[in-house]
Amino acid sequence: PRTRPVIAGILTDSTAGALTCDATVNRINPNDARVIVERTEPDILLVETAALGAGRPWAFVGDPSATDRTARLMELIDLVHALGNAAVLVRDAFQPVPGLIPLEPRFDLVLDAGAPTSQDRAWSRGVQLARFHPLNAPASRDRVPLLVGGWSTRGPVALRGATAAALAAFEQYGLEVRADPDGAVDELDSMGLTSDGWPWLTWRDAPAVYRARAVAVASPFTVPDGVG
């Protein structure tokens, strides 16, 4: 018997990691999606538009150039419905995915990330206390400052060069630089380093790394009610 909800999802690393605290999460790719859904019989098929970006397995779903992926997604929705369960679409990409608009009626629920709290269809990954609560915080913290951020390696060469040079100079004074996969455009490579040589701070490691530092500088974030 199941003691946790089972989710099959087209998800980003952060969302998959967040949901793993409370559910069994099976991330699916176009080549194994049907097998996973048939074997696990998920309670929910969860599709996150942020996971449909260029370079990802499900990129360009809904676009005429990716008819095979679009057909596979529709097949999965029908399969989950045949099991008597739900398909949910979360619109949380920085850029909209126009090709998904005609497919939205096929989903049982469509949620918007960052919507005002007064709306009952807002979406948030939430904060898992098991990862961020202060009870297991270290007794003392490292005074070496930490910078966590992401930047596009496709940006102007001059800007990338200036950024890399500035960060390298700060490193000489003790700053530790880690790259945030959610903020970076390009995918993680096999060495776990960005093109500029800084290691990635994975979603799983982030809480312990932040708690261990006295000072951390990271990209700004916005909570659902719009407060930065």
C-alpha atoms as one frame of an Amber mdcrd trajectory, in Angstrom:
protein
   0.000   0.000   0.000   1.123   3.515  -0.738   2.026   5.825   2.102   3.075
   8.774  -0.105   1.553  10.382  -3.201   3.168   9.354  -6.480   3.940  12.064
  -9.038   5.060  11.633 -12.638   6.410  14.921 -13.833   8.094  17.063 -16.419
   9.871  19.146 -13.802  12.844  21.352 -13.039  15.447  20.145 -10.558  14.224
  22.497  -7.844  10.574  21.502  -8.104  11.383  17.801  -8.232  13.610  18.162
  -5.186  11.013  20.152  -3.261   8.253  17.623  -3.936  10.511  14.694  -3.033
  10.194  15.749   0.605   6.506  14.816   0.573   5.948  12.490  -2.394   7.503
   9.864  -4.627   8.584  11.780  -7.720   9.344  10.131 -11.055  10.692  12.552
 -13.647   9.843  11.470 -17.171  11.497  11.929 -20.541   9.825  11.441 -23.906
  11.499   8.068 -24.446  10.470   6.499 -21.122   7.356   8.452 -20.142   4.739
   5.875 -21.098   6.584   3.019 -19.377   6.983   5.007 -16.148   3.334   6.070
 -16.082   2.114   2.518 -16.762   4.353   0.988 -14.090   3.901   3.582 -11.339
   0.259   4.599 -11.949   0.897   8.126 -10.635  -1.694  10.029  -8.661  -0.786
  13.187 -10.587   0.888  13.987 -13.884   2.573  17.347 -13.220   3.906  19.441
 -16.105   5.975  22.540 -15.325   6.453  25.025 -18.165   9.866  26.034 -16.788
  11.009  22.498 -17.639  10.122  22.946 -21.312  12.922  25.336 -22.189  15.426
  24.957 -24.995  17.934  22.176 -24.448  15.649  20.190 -22.167  14.164  16.778
 -23.072  10.653  18.194 -23.552  11.702  21.421 -25.285   9.207  23.039 -27.668
   6.242  20.887 -26.670   3.191  22.250 -28.451   5.254  23.752 -31.249   4.701
  22.376 -34.782   8.418  21.583 -34.902   8.045  19.061 -32.064   4.955  17.099
 -33.036   6.329  13.855 -31.608   6.788  15.337 -28.123   3.395  17.012 -28.261
   1.749  13.745 -29.239   3.556  11.933 -26.420   2.369  14.485 -23.864  -1.248
  14.184 -25.015  -0.907  10.407 -24.853   0.304  10.667 -21.252  -2.602  12.896
 -20.261  -5.065  10.410 -21.728  -3.279   7.547 -20.000  -3.415   9.249 -16.588
  -7.094  10.058 -17.106  -7.733   6.410 -17.949  -6.288   5.553 -14.536  -8.809
   7.917 -12.946  -6.177  10.450 -11.909  -5.372  14.080 -12.688  -3.044  16.031
 -14.965  -1.877  19.452 -13.738  -0.094  22.211 -15.669   2.000  24.789 -13.803
   2.789  27.951 -15.754   5.996  29.200 -14.155   8.339  29.931 -17.062   9.831
  33.398 -17.497   8.615  33.269 -21.089   5.173  31.876 -21.987   4.892  28.664
 -23.985   2.306  29.608 -26.643   2.148  26.097 -28.058   0.662  24.818 -24.797
  -2.349  27.136 -24.891  -4.433  24.825 -27.130  -3.516  21.905 -24.863  -4.562
  23.564 -21.594  -8.179  22.270 -21.740  -6.797  18.734 -21.612  -5.422  19.369
 -18.115  -7.617  19.057 -15.050  -6.016  22.094 -13.441  -3.840  24.967 -14.664
  -1.907  26.945 -12.038   0.050  30.193 -12.336   3.224  30.669 -10.314   3.575
  33.886  -8.381  -0.107  34.765  -8.594  -1.480  36.928  -5.749  -2.433  34.964
  -2.662  -6.035  36.099  -3.077  -6.334  33.830  -6.102  -7.103  30.214  -5.325
  -5.154  28.949  -8.322  -1.713  30.236  -7.336   1.234  27.859  -7.331   4.276
  27.741  -5.080   6.782  25.013  -4.303   6.569  26.120  -0.694   9.300  25.777
   1.912  10.003  22.332   3.306  10.823  22.661   6.999  12.783  19.411   6.849
  15.343  21.252   4.713  15.363  24.754   6.130  14.386  24.615   9.797  16.973
  26.048  12.241  17.056  23.140  14.681  20.020  21.508  12.960  21.861  24.735
  12.156  25.603  24.675  12.907  26.765  26.119  16.225  29.159  28.444  14.402
  29.279  29.744  10.871  32.057  30.182   8.338  32.940  33.867   7.910  34.041
  33.389   4.276  31.356  35.145   2.164  29.477  33.109  -0.409  28.078  34.321
  -3.744  25.445  32.197  -5.466  24.145  33.302  -8.830  23.441  32.419 -12.414
  24.165  34.128 -15.668  23.791  33.287 -19.318  26.912  32.159 -21.144  25.182
  33.402 -24.309  25.348  37.018 -23.220  27.704  39.676 -24.641  31.336  38.582
 -24.571  32.476  41.836 -22.958  29.949  41.540 -20.133  30.770  37.908 -19.471
  34.459  38.691 -19.468  34.052  41.583 -17.043  31.874  39.491 -14.731  34.339
  36.602 -14.709  37.291  38.918 -14.078  35.517  40.705 -11.219  34.490  37.481
  -9.511  37.958  36.013  -9.935  39.414  39.122  -8.286  36.993  38.871  -5.381
  37.909  35.210  -4.963  41.465  36.293  -4.183  40.062  38.116  -1.156  38.204
  35.033   0.078  34.867  35.148  -1.728  33.523  31.725  -2.669  31.502  31.642
  -5.895  28.891  28.975  -6.640  26.572  28.873  -9.635  22.831  28.450  -9.251
  21.423  26.003 -11.870  17.991  27.634 -11.654  19.418  31.022 -12.507  21.790
  29.899 -15.247  20.558  29.436 -18.781  22.898  26.685 -19.917  22.644  23.127
 -18.664  24.969  21.523 -16.118  27.880  19.830 -17.848  29.450  16.507 -16.942
  32.154  18.137 -14.803  29.644  20.004 -12.635  31.222  23.330 -13.517  30.045
  26.410 -15.353  31.918  27.601 -18.387  33.727  30.029 -16.088  34.882  27.238
 -13.785  32.640  27.741 -10.742  30.953  24.670  -9.243  27.169  24.401  -9.172
  25.251  24.655  -5.930  22.695  21.903  -6.314  19.202  22.138  -4.879  19.931
  19.270  -2.502  23.107  20.834  -1.103  21.846  24.424  -0.910  20.331  24.430
   2.616  23.433  23.063   4.322  25.697  25.431   2.395  23.601  28.491   3.259
  23.249  27.553   6.937  27.003  27.101   7.284  27.802  30.675   6.140  27.649
  33.929   8.043  27.173  35.914   4.818  25.614  34.736   1.550  24.702  36.818
  -1.481  22.177  35.289  -3.859  19.801  36.253  -6.642  16.654  38.018  -5.385
  13.429  36.078  -5.237   9.768  37.063  -5.014   7.225  35.474  -2.717   3.683
  34.859  -4.036   2.247  38.135  -2.772   4.711  40.056  -4.945   7.123  41.167
  -2.210  10.752  40.898  -3.315
